């Protein structure tokens, strides 16, 4: 496979037509080597328009990487700035954290699966990305140990946006989540207004695997 041709085709045929037109974002996608974050058995699928299963040491984790165009669109709409701190729930392979790290000051990424947390950390280290901290933790139960962030990304779906994560947003901060349950889910950006309160923008309909832990919680309000 011609890796660079496949990367170019991914950007030009999948991502750009999905209204991802910010050249800085497209440049980031060209620089961060997605194939380096894909499990070896699925490396040929690195640039395909689909979710990629995440296996570690032959074990199916039940998790997957989001489709490239979904990752790219969320990254663009978040508009992460160089001075901002980022929290990601669901590290997966570490790829989204790598993209966020190229945009922001520092990324904390939480992963409930220990094998995946180690896989993500190894991938990020191999890519030379030093401004990401990977923690094995349940993101649905870690609010008490978290500071406030400028940006929060949920790399999976939740039935609704939980209050405890909204409370971790700084004024002007943004949270990206895929909200809903099958068969209807919607990617959204929630922004915390400087004067208080939250505003929501619906981006697009999609589907994604649920983040572990969140579906079992009942105290949601949105």
Buried (B, 14 or more C-beta within 10 A) or exposed (E): EEEEEBBEEBBEEBBBEBBBEBEEBBEBBEEBBBBBBBBEEBBEBBBBBEBBBBBBEEEEBEBBBBBBBBBBBBBBBBBBEEEBBBBBBBBBBBBBBBBBBBBBBBBBBBBBBEBBBBBBBEBBEEBEBEBBEBBBBBBBBBEEEBEBBBBBBBBBBBBBBBEBBBEBBBEEBBBBBBBBEEEEBBBBBBBBEEEEEBEBEEBBEBBBBBBBBBEEBEEBEB
